Amino acid sequence: ERNLMSLHDRLTEDLKSAMKSRDQLRMDVIRMIKAAVQYKEVELKQDLDDAGMSRIMTTLIKQRKEAAEQFEKGNRQDLATKERQEIRIIEGYLPAALSTDELTRIVEVVVKECGATSLKDMGQVMKSVMARLAGQSVDGKVVSDLVKAALQP
């Protein structure tokens, strides 16, 4: 039932229940996600599908990770902890991240399909792999490292 709901509906439902339970952090995070999605929809003049919303949430997670690292460098553990809590909430709306094994398999298939043989083909392989992973929660750096490993003799 819950998985059949669109992300838009899930966020709206979860916002209502967070308000009822007075879960301030969850309310703030959901409102932030909704605002980011709405901003993008206005910019594109169209509604986003779940994959489009996932891409925005992946960006929000990346921003939170960078902020948390900055706070940790500045010895503000309290603020870093809040960023990490926000990341966990956002991640709850994303499809489960692929394992390194699954990513490696996808990279190997794409390398074969592209006929890639060396690091010169890296751009082409990366583009194909990322296209295949659209809407999935993946770290581009991890993918890049796997592609490099696959293309090196």
LOMARLUM-78310 format. One record per residue (C-alpha): x, z, y; residue in three letters. Coordinates in steps of 0.02 Angstrom, whole numbers, plus 32768, in hexadecimal, padded with zeros to 4 digits. Last residue first. Example, Ala and Ser with C-alpha at 12.3 -4.5 7.8 and 13.67 -1.06 7.14 Angstrom:
82AC81657FCBSER 826781867F1FALA 
% end
This chain:
88AB7C947F5APRO 88497CD47FF1GLN 87997C8E8003LEU 873C7D177FA3ALA 879A7DA47FFCALA 87747D5780A7LYS 86BB7D458078VAL 86B67DFC803FLEU 87087E3780E2ASP 868C7DD1814ASER 85F97E1780E9VAL 86377EC98108VAL 86507EA481C2LYS 85A37E5681CFGLY 85547EF88192ASP 84B37ECF8138VAL 83FD7F048146SER 839F7E6D8109GLN 83327E02817BGLY 83A27D6B8165ALA 84187D8380D0LEU 841A7CCB809FARG 843D7C988152ALA 84CB7D198157MET 85197CCC80BAVAL 85097C1A80FCSER 85567C4481A5LYS 85E17CAB8156MET 860B7C1A80DEVAL 86157B9B816DGLN 867F7C0E81D8GLY 86F67C3C8149MET 871A7B888115ASP 87C67B8B8168LYS 87E67C2780FDLEU 87F77BB98065SER 879A7B627FD8THR 86E47B52800BALA 867F7ADD7F9CGLY 85E87B138002CYS 85847B387F64GLU 86167B927F11LYS 86397BFF7FABVAL 857D7C207FBBVAL 85717C5D7F06VAL 860A7CCD7F1AGLU 85C77D177FBDVAL 851F7D3D7F6CILE 85757D927ED8ARG 85E37DF97F4ETHR 854A7E307FB1LEU 84F47E6B7F12GLU 858F7ECA7EDCASP 85A37F167F8BTHR 84F27F587F7DSER 84677F0C7FE5LEU 84197F7A8069ALA 836A7FB98045ALA 82EB7F5F80B3PRO 82E77FAC815FLEU 8266802781A0TYR 82BD80C3815BGLY 835E808581ABGLU 831180AB8255ILE 82F581628225ILE 83A4817581DEARG 83F181258279ILE 8391819F82E9GLU 83D982318288GLN 848781E682A0ARG 846B81D8835DGLU 8430828F8362LYS 84CC82C68302THR 853D826A837DALA 84E682C3840ELEU 8503837083C1ASP 85B48340838CGLN 85E783218441ARG 86A383298424ASN 86C2828E848FGLY 8701822C83FALYS 86668264839CGLU 85F7822A842CPHE 864B817F842AGLN 86338170836DGLU 857C81A1837EALA 8564811F8408ALA 85AF8096839AGLU 854180C98308LYS 84A780CF8379ARG 84CA801F83BBGLN 84E07FDC8309LYS 843E802F82D5ILE 83E17FDF8368LEU 842A7F358337THR 83ED7F4A8283THR 83447F7C82CBMET 833B7EDB832EILE 83667E748293ARG 82E37ED2822FSER 825F7EA582B2MET 82877DEE829DGLY 827D7DFE81E0ALA 81D77E5C81EEASP 818B7DD28258ASP 819D7DCF8315LEU 810D7DA18386ASP 812C7D148401GLN 815E7CF884B7LYS 82177D058486LEU 82407D7E8516GLU 81977DD58507VAL 81B37DE9844CGLU 82647E2A846ALYS 82277EAF84E4TYR 819B7EDF846CGLN 82167EF583DEVAL 828A7F618448ALA 81F77FC98487ALA 81B27FE083D6LYS 825D80188397ILE 827180948429MET 81C180D6840EARG 81E980EF8356ILE 828A814B8382VAL 823881BC8404ASP 81A681E88392MET 821F820D8301ARG 828682808372LEU 81EC82D883B6GLN 819B8301830FASP 80FD83528356ARG 80A7834782ADSER 801382EA82F9LYS 808682808366MET 80F3825582CFALA 805482248270SER 801D81AE82FBLYS 80CC8163830DLEU 80D381498252ASP 803080E68255GLU 806B807882E6THR 8116805D8297LEU 80C8803181F0ARG 80507FB78244ASP 80DB7F59829DHIS 81467F5C81FFLEU 80BA7F0181A4SER 805E7F668123MET 80707F2B806FLEU 80FA7FAB8052ASN 80838039807EARG 800080008000GLU 
% end
